Amino acid sequence: MTRHSNTTLIFMVLFFLFLIIGDASLVNAADNADGTFSIVAYDPQTGELGVAVQSKAFHVGMSVAWAEAGVGAIATQATTNRSFGPKGLELMKAGLSAQEALVWLLEHDPDRDQRQVGLVDARGNAISHTGSACLDWAGHKYGPGFAVQGNILAGPDVVANMEKAFSETEGELGARLLAALQAGQMAGGDRRGKQSAALLVVRPSETHPEYRHRYIDLRVEDHPDPIPELIRLFSVFEGTTLAEAHIHYAQLYRAQGLDELRTLEVTRLGQSLTRTLADPDASAQTLNALAWFTAINDMFLETALSAAQKATGLEPTNYEILDTLAEVHYRLGHKKEAIEASTKALSMAPDDPYLKKQFDKIFNMKE
């Protein structure tokens, strides 16, 4: 063998060693990056199941958060075993409780001491596991309908504050999960810092099967302050897609004669409207959407008017927002104001057949 051949062989060996070492370091970095804090929870009133999570890692929601309506929710983290998500849901779907599913997962995982996982099932049973090899501070708390867990944290107050915030916050499950996440960050959160956060909520539905997997699905993949950004996204979602979902459920419950559940959906929608109206950073889009949904269903008309007026103030030349303002006035019986708003909207899009129809409807309304 020539000297050139020896040199080439040595170079190739060193190159492959570099690849192996590099790959191993990347794998370890990816695993450790999933150290985080999270909450899984169940809402017995609506059947919703959800996960909220934050970490100093890129797109943590993809690894940690798993849920299926009527089955359960799972947060799998620390040296993350992502298979815990789909496998845990499969076990609970087969009839195992959250506790029984956890026992099975750990028994079949040789690296259980490096894992952290929280589970809640569709009966409200909840459980957490923190392996002895998880990095400090690591720990968990769980109770009826929720489990909170975290590792590489500033301290035990992170988990304690999350439990307290979740227990004391009322209303939408998504909002309660975000309150817990925010409280955990205020106590120090992930001691390495902040990068990504996610919120996943699922809900049973006969008429909208997509809600079983994606009722709320929001992610902040890479951001210097991910929780406030996630909360901002939720406020937009709450005023648009989620508002429409509440209308769907309210209509379904009314048809089924379930007055108490219908009232809950209407109340949640009203809370969204009030919360958005009070938010100084609420967008015209969100205000307009909430005003429209509530108006066409004859709900919270006075508050809807305030939202429509605020949206118009933010975007006075948006004919869609002016049309919403006209609709709210129409529903309230304010003919003069409705005609004025509708006329402005039509002047901006004179060939729009919908706006023409709206104007005729309003112009011919009875005083």
C-alpha positions as CSV (number, residue, x, y, z in Angstrom):
1,M,0.0,0.0,0.0
2,T,1.4,3.4,-0.9
3,R,1.9,6.3,1.5
4,H,-0.8,8.2,-0.4
5,S,-3.2,5.2,0.2
6,N,-2.4,5.2,3.9
7,T,-3.0,8.9,4.2
8,T,-6.4,8.5,2.4
9,L,-7.4,5.6,4.7
10,I,-6.5,7.6,7.8
11,F,-8.4,10.6,6.6
12,M,-11.5,8.5,5.8
13,V,-11.4,6.9,9.3
14,L,-11.1,10.3,11.0
15,F,-13.9,11.6,8.8
16,F,-16.2,8.8,9.7
17,L,-15.3,9.1,13.4
18,F,-16.2,12.8,13.2
19,L,-19.5,12.0,11.6
20,I,-20.3,9.4,14.4
21,I,-19.3,11.7,17.2
22,G,-21.1,14.6,15.5
23,D,-24.3,12.5,15.1
24,A,-24.1,11.4,18.7
25,S,-23.8,14.9,20.0
26,L,-26.7,16.0,17.8
27,V,-28.9,13.2,19.2
28,N,-28.0,14.1,22.7
29,A,-28.6,17.7,22.1
30,A,-32.0,17.0,20.6
31,D,-32.9,14.8,23.6
32,N,-31.8,17.3,26.2
33,A,-33.5,20.1,24.4
34,D,-36.8,18.6,25.3
35,G,-36.3,19.4,29.0
36,T,-39.3,21.7,29.6
37,F,-42.4,22.4,31.7
38,S,-45.9,21.3,30.7
39,I,-49.5,20.7,31.9
40,V,-52.0,18.1,30.7
41,A,-55.7,18.6,31.7
42,Y,-59.3,17.5,31.3
43,D,-62.5,19.6,31.3
44,P,-65.4,17.5,32.6
45,Q,-68.0,20.0,31.4
46,T,-67.0,19.9,27.7
47,G,-64.9,16.7,27.5
48,E,-61.9,18.8,26.3
49,L,-58.4,17.4,26.8
50,G,-55.3,19.6,26.4
51,V,-51.6,20.1,26.7
52,A,-49.6,23.3,27.1
53,V,-45.8,23.4,27.0
54,Q,-42.8,25.7,27.0
55,S,-39.1,25.0,26.5
56,K,-35.7,26.3,25.6
57,A,-35.9,24.2,22.4
58,F,-37.0,24.6,18.9
59,H,-40.7,23.5,18.1
60,V,-41.2,21.7,21.3
61,G,-44.9,21.1,20.6
62,M,-44.1,18.6,17.9
63,S,-42.3,16.4,20.4
64,V,-44.2,16.8,23.7
65,A,-47.9,17.4,23.1
66,W,-50.3,14.5,22.2
67,A,-54.1,14.3,22.6
68,E,-57.2,12.7,21.2
69,A,-60.7,13.5,22.2
70,G,-62.5,10.8,24.2
71,V,-59.1,9.2,24.9
72,G,-56.6,11.3,26.7
73,A,-53.7,13.8,26.6
74,I,-50.0,13.2,27.1
75,A,-46.9,15.3,27.6
76,T,-43.6,13.4,27.1
77,Q,-40.4,15.2,27.8
78,A,-36.9,15.2,29.4
79,T,-34.9,12.7,27.3
80,T,-38.1,12.5,25.2
81,N,-39.5,9.2,24.1
82,R,-41.9,10.4,21.5
83,S,-43.4,7.0,21.1
84,F,-45.0,7.6,24.6
85,G,-47.4,9.9,22.8
86,P,-49.1,7.7,20.2
87,K,-48.5,4.5,22.3
88,G,-50.0,6.0,25.4
89,L,-53.1,7.2,23.5
90,E,-53.5,3.8,22.0
91,L,-53.4,2.1,25.4
92,M,-56.0,4.5,26.8
93,K,-58.2,4.1,23.8
94,A,-58.1,0.3,24.5
95,G,-59.5,1.0,27.9
96,L,-56.5,1.5,30.2
97,S,-56.6,4.3,32.7
98,A,-53.9,7.0,32.6
99,Q,-52.2,5.2,35.6
100,E,-52.3,1.8,33.9
101,A,-51.0,3.2,30.6
102,L,-48.1,4.9,32.4
103,V,-47.2,1.6,34.1
104,W,-47.1,-0.2,30.7
105,L,-45.0,2.5,29.1
106,L,-42.4,2.5,31.8
107,E,-42.2,-1.3,32.0
108,H,-41.4,-1.4,28.3
109,D,-38.8,1.4,28.4
110,P,-35.2,0.6,29.5
111,D,-34.4,4.3,29.8
112,R,-37.4,5.1,32.0
113,D,-35.1,6.9,34.6
114,Q,-34.4,9.6,32.0
115,R,-38.1,10.1,31.0
116,Q,-40.7,12.5,32.3
117,V,-44.3,12.2,31.3
118,G,-47.7,13.4,32.3
119,L,-51.0,11.7,31.3
120,V,-54.7,12.4,31.8
121,D,-57.5,10.2,30.5
122,A,-61.1,11.0,29.4
123,R,-62.4,10.2,32.8
124,G,-60.2,12.8,34.5
125,N,-57.6,10.3,35.9
126,A,-54.2,11.9,35.9
127,I,-50.6,10.8,36.7
128,S,-47.0,12.0,36.2
129,H,-43.6,10.3,36.2
130,T,-40.2,12.0,36.8
131,G,-37.3,9.6,36.3
132,S,-34.5,9.6,38.8
133,A,-32.0,10.6,36.1
134,C,-33.9,13.7,34.9
135,L,-31.8,16.9,35.3
136,D,-32.5,19.2,38.3
137,W,-34.7,20.7,39.1
138,A,-37.2,18.1,38.0
139,G,-40.6,17.1,39.5
140,H,-44.3,17.0,39.1
141,K,-47.7,17.5,40.7
142,Y,-51.0,15.9,39.7
143,G,-54.6,15.8,40.9
144,P,-58.1,15.2,39.5
145,G,-58.1,16.2,35.9
146,F,-54.6,17.6,35.6
147,A,-50.9,16.8,35.8
148,V,-48.0,19.3,35.8
149,Q,-44.4,18.4,35.2
150,G,-41.1,19.9,34.4
151,N,-37.3,19.4,34.4
152,I,-34.3,21.6,34.1
153,L,-36.4,24.2,36.0
154,A,-35.5,27.2,38.1
155,G,-37.0,25.3,41.1
156,P,-40.1,23.6,42.5
157,D,-42.1,26.9,42.5
158,V,-42.5,26.5,38.7
159,V,-44.7,23.4,39.1
160,A,-46.4,24.7,42.3
161,N,-47.4,28.0,40.6
162,M,-48.7,26.2,37.5
163,E,-50.9,24.0,39.7
164,K,-52.2,27.0,41.5
165,A,-52.9,29.1,38.4
166,F,-54.7,26.2,36.7
167,S,-56.9,25.5,39.7
168,E,-57.8,29.2,40.3
169,T,-58.5,30.2,36.7
170,E,-62.0,29.8,35.3
171,G,-63.4,29.5,31.8
172,E,-62.0,28.0,28.6
173,L,-59.7,25.1,29.1
174,G,-57.2,26.7,26.6
175,A,-57.1,29.9,28.7
176,R,-56.6,27.9,31.9
177,L,-53.7,26.0,30.4
178,L,-52.1,29.2,29.2
179,A,-52.6,30.7,32.7
180,A,-50.7,27.8,34.1
181,L,-47.9,28.1,31.5
182,Q,-47.6,31.9,32.3
183,A,-47.4,31.2,36.0
184,G,-44.7,28.7,35.5
185,Q,-42.6,31.1,33.5
186,M,-43.1,33.8,36.2
187,A,-41.6,31.4,38.7
188,G,-38.5,31.0,36.6
189,G,-39.5,28.4,34.1
190,D,-36.9,26.5,32.2
191,R,-33.6,27.6,33.7
192,R,-31.9,27.5,30.3
193,G,-34.2,30.2,28.9
194,K,-37.1,30.4,26.4
195,Q,-37.6,29.5,22.8
196,S,-40.9,27.7,21.9
197,A,-44.3,27.0,23.3
198,A,-47.5,25.1,22.2
199,L,-51.1,24.7,23.0
200,L,-53.1,21.7,21.9
201,V,-56.8,21.0,22.8
202,V,-59.1,18.4,21.5
203,R,-62.8,18.0,21.9
204,P,-65.5,15.4,21.1
205,S,-67.9,16.4,18.3
206,E,-70.5,14.5,16.3
207,T,-70.8,17.1,13.6
208,H,-67.2,18.3,13.4
209,P,-64.9,15.3,13.7
210,E,-61.8,17.5,13.1
211,Y,-62.2,18.8,16.6
212,R,-61.3,15.4,17.9
213,H,-57.7,16.0,16.8
214,R,-57.4,19.8,16.3
215,Y,-59.9,21.9,18.4
216,I,-57.1,24.3,19.3
217,D,-53.6,23.8,17.8
218,L,-51.2,26.8,18.2
219,R,-47.5,26.7,18.2
220,V,-44.7,29.2,18.6
221,E,-41.7,27.5,17.1
222,D,-38.9,30.0,17.7
223,H,-39.4,33.2,19.6
224,P,-37.5,35.2,22.3
225,D,-40.6,35.3,24.4
226,P,-42.8,32.4,23.3
227,I,-45.6,32.4,26.0
228,P,-46.8,36.0,25.4
229,E,-46.7,35.3,21.7
230,L,-48.7,32.1,22.2
231,I,-51.2,34.1,24.3
232,R,-51.5,36.7,21.5
233,L,-52.2,33.9,19.0
234,F,-54.8,32.4,21.3
235,S,-56.6,35.8,21.5
236,V,-56.8,36.0,17.7
237,F,-57.9,32.3,17.5
238,E,-60.4,32.8,20.3
239,G,-62.1,35.7,18.4
240,T,-62.3,33.9,15.1
241,T,-62.1,30.1,14.7
242,L,-62.9,29.3,18.4
243,A,-65.9,31.7,18.4
244,E,-67.3,29.9,15.4
245,A,-66.8,26.5,17.2
246,H,-68.8,27.8,20.2
247,I,-71.6,28.7,17.8
248,H,-71.5,25.2,16.3
249,Y,-71.8,23.6,19.8
250,A,-74.5,26.1,20.9
251,Q,-76.6,25.2,17.8
252,L,-76.1,21.5,18.4
253,Y,-77.0,21.6,22.0
254,R,-80.1,23.7,21.3
255,A,-81.2,21.1,18.7
256,Q,-80.6,18.4,21.3
257,G,-82.5,20.3,24.1
258,L,-79.4,20.5,26.2
259,D,-80.0,24.0,27.6
260,E,-77.3,23.9,30.3
261,L,-74.6,23.0,27.8
262,R,-75.9,25.6,25.2
263,T,-75.7,28.2,28.0
264,L,-72.1,27.3,28.7
265,E,-71.1,27.7,25.0
266,V,-72.9,31.1,24.8
267,T,-71.2,32.2,28.1
268,R,-67.8,31.2,26.8
269,L,-68.4,33.2,23.6
270,G,-69.5,36.2,25.7
271,Q,-66.3,35.9,27.8
272,S,-64.2,35.9,24.7
273,L,-66.0,39.0,23.5
274,T,-65.6,40.9,26.8
275,R,-61.9,39.8,27.1
276,T,-61.1,40.9,23.6
277,L,-62.8,44.2,23.9
278,A,-60.8,44.9,27.1
279,D,-57.5,44.0,25.4
280,P,-55.8,47.3,24.3
281,D,-53.8,45.2,21.7
282,A,-56.8,43.4,20.2
283,S,-56.7,43.6,16.4
284,A,-59.5,44.9,14.2
285,Q,-59.8,41.5,12.7
286,T,-60.5,39.8,16.0
287,L,-62.9,42.5,17.2
288,N,-64.7,42.4,13.9
289,A,-65.0,38.6,13.9
290,L,-66.4,38.4,17.4
291,A,-68.9,41.3,16.7
292,W,-70.1,39.5,13.6
293,F,-70.5,36.0,15.1
294,T,-72.4,37.4,18.1
295,A,-74.5,39.8,16.1
296,I,-75.8,37.3,13.5
297,N,-76.8,35.0,16.4
298,D,-78.4,37.9,18.3
299,M,-76.1,37.5,21.3
300,F,-74.5,40.2,23.4
301,L,-75.5,42.9,20.9
302,E,-74.5,46.0,23.0
303,T,-71.1,44.5,23.6
304,A,-70.9,43.5,20.0
305,L,-71.6,47.1,19.0
306,S,-68.7,48.3,21.1
307,A,-66.4,45.8,19.5
308,A,-67.6,46.8,16.0
309,Q,-67.1,50.5,16.7
310,K,-63.6,49.8,18.1
311,A,-62.7,47.8,15.0
312,T,-64.0,50.6,12.8
313,G,-61.9,53.1,14.6
314,L,-58.8,50.9,14.0
315,E,-59.6,50.4,10.3
316,P,-62.2,53.0,9.1
317,T,-61.8,52.2,5.4
318,N,-62.3,48.5,5.7
319,Y,-65.7,47.8,4.1
320,E,-66.1,44.4,5.7
321,I,-65.8,45.9,9.2
322,L,-68.2,48.7,8.2
323,D,-70.6,45.9,7.1
324,T,-70.3,44.3,10.5
325,L,-71.1,47.6,12.2
326,A,-74.1,48.0,10.0
327,E,-75.3,44.5,10.8
328,V,-75.0,45.1,14.6
329,H,-76.9,48.4,14.3
330,Y,-79.6,46.5,12.2
331,R,-79.9,43.8,14.9
332,L,-80.3,46.5,17.5
333,G,-83.0,48.3,15.5
334,H,-80.8,51.4,14.8
335,K,-82.0,52.1,11.2
336,K,-80.3,55.4,10.7
337,E,-76.9,54.3,12.0
338,A,-77.2,51.0,10.1
339,I,-77.9,52.8,6.8
340,E,-75.0,55.2,7.4
341,A,-72.5,52.3,7.9
342,S,-73.9,50.2,5.1
343,T,-73.7,53.2,2.7
344,K,-70.1,53.7,3.5
345,A,-69.3,50.1,3.0
346,L,-71.1,50.0,-0.4
347,S,-69.3,53.2,-1.5
348,M,-66.0,51.3,-1.1
349,A,-67.1,48.3,-3.0
350,P,-70.1,49.4,-5.2
351,D,-70.1,46.3,-7.3
352,D,-70.2,43.8,-4.4
353,P,-73.6,41.9,-4.7
354,Y,-73.5,41.0,-1.0
355,L,-73.2,44.6,0.1
356,K,-76.0,45.6,-2.3
357,K,-78.2,43.0,-0.7
358,Q,-77.3,44.1,2.8
359,F,-78.1,47.7,2.0
360,D,-81.5,46.8,0.6
361,K,-82.2,44.7,3.7
362,I,-81.3,47.6,6.0
363,F,-82.9,50.3,4.0
364,N,-86.2,48.4,4.1
365,M,-86.1,47.6,7.8
366,K,-89.0,48.8,9.9
367,E,-88.3,51.6,12.4
